[in-house]
Amino acid sequence: QTLPCLGSPSATHATGIPATAVAVVVNSLTPVAVPLTAVLPAGVPGCFLFASPEVMEAVVPAGGAVTAQLPVPNLPPLLGQSVPQQVVPVEFGAGGSITAVTSSNSLVLILGSL
């Protein structure tokens, strides 16, 4: 993991991603609290989306883990900005259909400087 500092990439790590899943990393400037069942038919009850899906990246897990990279521009007005981040694994069945969508805990990255 690396800290979210202006002008540097930030990296976070998520584990426990199912072997048949693609992880969607969600970064946002807007925190939300939406049950996945309210927005996706395959959403698993009890799983929530805590980062508005403003910027998303699909990542293939390796060994059940993903590292999420967030490039942080060197823009002084961003100092102190909160960036909610979450990983949403999308699981696929044998036929390629989506069988389940779950979610990780969320992080709130606070952009800083060194």
N, C-alpha and C positions, 0 to 999 in steps of 0.2 A: 504494500500500500504506500501511496505517496500523498502528501498533503495537497489540497486544492489551492495552490498559490498562483497569483497573477503571473502570466507569462510562462507557466510550466504545465505540462500534462499531469493530471491527477489519475491515479489508478486505485480501484477498489476490487475486492475479491469476493466472489460468492461461491458457496459449495452446496452440495446436496441436489444438484441438477440431475434429473432423471436421464438415463442413457438414451432414451428415445425422444429427447426434447431438443429444441432450439431455444436458446435463451434470448429474450428481448430485453435489452437494457433501456430503461426509460429514464430520461433526464428532463427536468422541468424547472421553470421558475415559479410554478404554481402548485402548492400542496393541495391535495384533494383526499377524500375518503369515500371511495365508491366500491361497493361489492362487485367482484368480477362477474357474479351471476347476473347483475343488472345490465352489463354491457356485452357479455360474450356467452353464447349458449353452452360452451364447454367449460365455463368458469366453475371452479370448485367452491361449494359453499364454505364460508368462513375465510375466504381469501379476498383481500382488498387491494385496490389500486390506490397508492398514496402519493404518486407523482403524476401530474397531468401529462398525457402522452404528447408532449410538444416536440421532443427530439428522441427518436428511437433508433436503436441499432441491433440487428440480429447477430448473435455470436454463437458459434458452434462450441459446445462445452468439450473439454478434454478431461477425462477422468472424473466427471461429475462436477467440474468447477469452471468458472469463467472469470476472466479479469476484465473489468469495465474501464475503458480509457475515456477520460474527459479532457479534451484540450481546453485550457483556460487562457483566454487572450489577455494580453497585458494592457488592460483598459482600466485606469483608476476609478471610473464610476462604478465598476463591478465590485470594488472592495467592500466586504461585508455582506454581499448578496447571498441569500440562501438558495441552494440548488437541491431540491429533493431528487433522490435517485433510488431506483428499485429495479430488481431483475424479475422478469415474468417468464417462467419456463412454459413453452407451448409443446405439449406432448403429442406425438403422432403414433397412430396404429399401423398395423402391417400393410394396410391398403393406402396409407398416406393421408388418411383423414385425421383431423384433430380430435383427440380423445379426452384431453384435459388441459386446462390452463390454470396454473397456480401462481403464487407470488411469494417473493422473499419479504423479509422485513425491509423497511425503508431506511435509508440514510438521509440526513440533511447535511449536505456539505456547505460550509461557510467559506466563501472565497476570501483569502487573506494574502499577505505579502510577507516576504522574508527580509 
